[in-house]
Amino acid sequence: MPNYYSTSDLNLASAIIVSWYQLSHIQKDKGKGLFFFEPSHKLAKFTEDYFLWRIRLDPMEYSGSIKTLKNYLYNTP
């Protein structure tokens, strides 16, 4: 199994997904999720830029991604 980049930050995971990075899988525990992505230099740079407020996202896509992930976390077994 490869090493994955993981985050429990729902907003960061949503931003990563909207920016066309492939979500590998999600581990759920009591309504909380740990989101796993294939590691890459671009993803590491994106994550750094996210925390430094350097990224631009389509607000509707971002909002939709957050809703989709929440729906998955809270409404699937």
Beta strands, then each sheet from edge to edge (+ up, - down):
strand 1: 5-7
strand 2: 23-29
strand 3: 32-37
sheet 1: 1+ 3- 2+
end
